[in-house]
Amino acid sequence: MPHLQLTLDIGSRNPEPFEDALFGLGAVSVTLEDAADDPVLEPAPGATPLWPTVVVRALFDSDADRDVIARALATAVADSPSPRFEAVPDRAWEREWLKDFRPMRFGRRLWVCPGGMPADGPDAIRIELDPGLAFGTGTHPTTALCLEWLDGCDVAGRQVVDYGCGSGILAIAAARLGAAAVHAMDIDPRH
């Protein structure tokens, strides 16, 4: 079923009132996005940093009334910017971004590859990772640096700790590089 997407450029305003109002109006999802190209670096545990300027996107069922949503949003949030609407065809959204995910090399021989994609090189050490929505694909600069460092180290026969493991990619890399024992732990109980 297609959806109706609402877009709001809220600048540096607090997004919570917009999120609350949009969910109250029946949004099936609300997403916050960077309005510019400002990095958000690794947050402290429990912190939720945002970009200096934010775009809010909300998906509604296709039969939602645009005028009703716009009026209700203007009433719910003072000085709300005018929303933009567009029809969006239905897709497997949680998988959509994977079409651009390609094998990545870290160091000389360590590769992170999405399911079924090959690594390049005869001495390649391949980690197959279908990232889904997990943090820890190697795209974050600190993860990339750690993967490069692991590739350059002789971890064979050693014990390695991956503290704050997320997806466990560093632990997996250490194991593939020959570590004798790998311990991975995280403060998030889902990992």
N, C-alpha and C positions, 0 to 999 in steps of 0.2 A: 504494500500500500504506500503510495507517495505521501510525502509530508510537506508541511508548510514551514519554512524557516524564517525566523525573525532575527534581524541583526540590529544591534544598538551600539553606537560608539559612545561609551560613557566617560572617556578620558580617564582622569585620576580619581573619579568618584568611587565610593565604597560599592562593590558589586552586590553585596548581600541583599539590600532592599529590592534590587532588580531580580535576583534569583528567586527570592521569596514570592514576589509578585507574579513572576512568570510561572512558577510551579503552581501557585494558587489559581492561575488562569487556565491550567490544564496542560502546560508544557510536558512533553514526554522526556525531554532532556534539556539541560542548560549547560553551555560550555563557555568558559572564559578563555580568551585568546589574547596574545600580545598584539597591540595595535601598531607597534613599530617593529623594531628588531632589537629589543633589549633583553640581554640574557638574565636568567634567574639562576643563581649559583646554588650549590648544595645547601639546603636549609638545615637549621638545627632541628633536633627531634621535637615534634609538636608544632613547629612553625610552618606557616603557609604563606610564603612570600608571593607577591604579585608584581607584575610589570608596572612601570610608571603610568602607562596608558593601556586601557583594556577595552576589548570588544566583547560584547555578550551576544551569544547566539543561542536561540531556543528553537526546538523542533516541536511542532504541534501536529495533530492529525490533520489530514488534508482538508477536511470539511470545517475546520475552525474558521470563525468569522474574523477577518482582519480588522474591520472597523471596531468591533466589540473589544478585541484585544488591545488595540491602540488606545481607545478611550479609557478602558479599565487601567491600563498601565500608567497613563497620564494622571489618573486619579490616585493610584496607589503610591506613586513615587513623584514627589514634587520636582518640577523642572525636568521631567524625563525627556530625553531626546526623541525625536520622531523615529519610529522603527521603520526599517525597510523589510519588505516581505518578498519571498520568492518560493516557487514550487520546487521541491527537491525529489527526484525519483528515489524509490526504495532501493537500498543496497545493504550489504553486510558491513555496516559502518565500522565495527570493531576490527575488520580485516582490510578495509579500504586502503589504508596507508601502506600496507605491505607490498603493494605493487611497485613501490619505489625503493624497497629495501633490497640491497645487493650485498654480496660477500664483501667483507672488509678485512684487510690485512693489518695486523699489529706486530711490529717488529719484523723480523726476517721470515718467519715461518708460521706464525700463529694466525689462523683465519676464523672468523665468525661468519657462518653461512646460514641463510634461511633454508628451511626444509628442502632438500633435494638439489640445491645449487652447489656446484663444485667449487673447490678452492683451486688456486692456480699455483703450480709448482710441484715438482716431484717430492720435495721434503716437507710439504705443507702439513701442518697439524691442524686438523679441521674440527671446529666445534659447531655442531648443527644446533641452531637455536631458532625456534619459531617464536618470536618475541611476543606476539599478541599485544597485551597492554602492559607487560612487565617492564619495570625499570631495570636496566642492566643489559643492554644490547651491545654496549661498546661505543655508542654514539656520544655519551657524556664525556667531556674532556678528562675528568679524573679517572673514569673507568678505562678510557683509551690509554692513558699514561701508565696505569697499573698493568694492563695487558702487554704493552710494549716492554715494560720493565721485566715482567715475568718471562717473556720470550728471550730476553737477554741474560737471564739468570740460569744458573745450574741448580734447579730444584729437585733433580733426580735423587731419590732416597731421603729427602728431607720432609719435615712436617711443616705444613702451611696452615695459617689461620686466615679466613676471610671473614672479618668482623664487619657487620652491616652489609650482609651478602646480597640483599635484594634478590635478583634472579639466580644468584650463585655462579655467575659467569666467571669470576676470578677463581673460585674454588674448582670449577670444572676445568678451566685452563691449567691450573696447577696440577690437577690429576692427569690431564692429557700430556703434560710436559714431564710426567714421571715422578711426581711427589709420592713419597711412601704413605703419607697420611694427610688428609685434608679435613679441617674442621671449619664448618660454615655456620655462622649464627647471625641473627638479626633481632632487633627489638620489636619488629612488626610480627605479630603472631601468625600472619598469613604466609610468611616465608619459611 
